[in-house]
Structure formats: C-alpha cells, structure tokens
C-alpha cells in the first residue's frame, strides 16, 4: 500500500476528485486552504494581496498497482497549467488496526 500526498492549486480540486473517482479511489483526507511556494518556478499561493491564490492538499492510500496510472493522470492535469502547480509524493504505508 502507498500513501499519495498531493499538493495542488486550489482550482484543481474538482479535477483531482474526478481522477480519484476514475481510479475507484473513494477514501481521502483533504485540507482546503494551505499556503505554499513550489520549488519548480511556479507562482506562489500565499493568500496575500500580492499572491492571492491558495493551495489545497489531499492524502489518500492506494494499492501499489494503482500508483503509476494515477500519477500519469495527475501529471496530465499538472501539464494543463504548469505555472499553477501540482505535486504528488508517494510514501510507503502500513495499515495497522488500533
């Protein structure tokens, strides 16, 4: 199992959910308004007068086999507006009962 941590320009929210649904991923945790500045030269999203836009973050846990095709679809979305930003990080995850 992998954890997918996705930070993205807030306006991408609906498209991100469509991608998850397309891959039959129903569970996630979502943070609506986060600030940040990417490391690849995109526009800062700081919620200020000078940089008024914001980011969002989503984390979901997916089977290993789903990661590559999901990342491919996220990359297409990122390429549709490269200065706005979308980053995905894949982490190993273990499910434990509590």
C-alpha positions as CSV (number, residue, x, y, z in Angstrom):
1,X,0.0,0.0,0.0
2,X,1.1,3.5,-0.8
3,X,0.2,6.9,0.6
4,X,-0.2,9.6,-2.1
5,X,0.3,13.1,-0.7
6,X,-1.0,15.6,-3.4
7,X,-0.5,19.3,-3.0
8,X,-2.2,21.4,-5.7
9,X,-3.6,24.7,-6.9
10,X,-7.0,25.1,-5.2
11,X,-8.8,25.4,-8.6
12,X,-7.8,21.8,-9.5
13,X,-10.0,20.4,-6.7
14,X,-12.8,19.0,-9.0
15,X,-10.3,17.6,-11.5
16,X,-8.4,15.8,-8.7
17,X,-11.6,14.3,-7.4
18,X,-12.5,13.1,-10.9
19,X,-9.1,11.5,-11.3
20,X,-9.6,9.7,-7.9
21,X,-13.1,8.5,-8.9
22,X,-11.8,7.3,-12.3
23,X,-9.3,5.1,-10.4
24,X,-12.0,3.9,-7.9
25,X,-10.4,5.7,-5.0
26,X,-13.0,6.7,-2.6
27,X,-11.1,7.5,0.6
28,X,-9.1,10.6,1.2
29,X,-8.3,13.4,3.7
30,X,-8.5,16.9,2.4
31,X,-7.0,20.2,3.6
32,X,-8.8,23.1,1.9
33,X,-6.7,26.2,2.3
34,X,-2.9,25.9,2.6
35,X,-0.2,28.3,1.6
36,X,3.0,27.4,-0.2
37,X,5.5,28.1,-2.8
38,X,6.7,25.3,-5.2
39,X,10.3,24.5,-6.0
40,X,9.9,24.4,-9.8
41,X,9.4,28.1,-10.5
42,X,5.6,28.3,-10.4
43,X,3.5,31.0,-8.8
44,X,3.4,31.2,-5.0
45,X,0.0,30.5,-3.5
46,X,0.1,32.6,-0.3
47,X,-3.4,34.0,0.2
48,X,-1.9,37.6,0.3
49,X,-2.7,40.7,-1.7
50,X,0.3,40.1,-3.9
51,X,-0.2,36.4,-4.3
52,X,-4.0,35.8,-3.5
53,X,-4.4,32.2,-4.6
54,X,-4.2,29.2,-2.3
55,X,-3.3,25.6,-2.5
56,X,-5.0,22.5,-1.2
57,X,-3.6,19.2,0.0
58,X,-5.1,15.7,-0.2
59,X,-3.8,12.4,1.1
60,X,-5.1,9.0,0.0
61,X,-4.0,5.4,0.5
62,X,-4.0,3.2,-2.6
63,X,-2.8,-0.2,-3.6
64,X,0.7,-0.4,-5.1
65,X,-0.7,-1.4,-8.5
66,X,-2.8,1.8,-8.8
67,X,0.1,4.3,-8.3
68,X,1.6,4.5,-11.8
69,X,-1.7,5.1,-13.7
70,X,-2.9,7.6,-11.1
71,X,0.4,9.5,-11.2
72,X,0.1,9.6,-15.0
73,X,-3.3,11.2,-14.9
74,X,-2.1,13.7,-12.2
75,X,0.8,14.6,-14.5
76,X,-1.5,15.4,-17.4
77,X,-3.5,17.7,-15.1
78,X,-0.3,19.4,-14.0
79,X,0.8,19.9,-17.6
80,X,-2.5,21.6,-18.4
81,X,-1.5,24.6,-16.2
82,X,2.2,24.2,-15.3
83,X,2.6,27.5,-13.5
84,X,-0.2,26.8,-11.1
85,X,1.3,23.7,-9.6
86,X,0.5,20.1,-8.6
87,X,2.9,17.9,-6.8
88,X,2.4,14.3,-5.8
89,X,4.6,12.4,-3.3
90,X,4.4,8.6,-2.9
91,X,5.2,7.1,0.5
92,X,5.2,3.6,1.8
93,X,2.3,3.0,4.1
94,X,1.3,0.2,6.5
95,X,-2.2,-0.3,7.7
96,X,-2.5,-1.2,11.4
97,X,-5.6,-1.9,13.5
98,X,-6.0,0.3,16.5
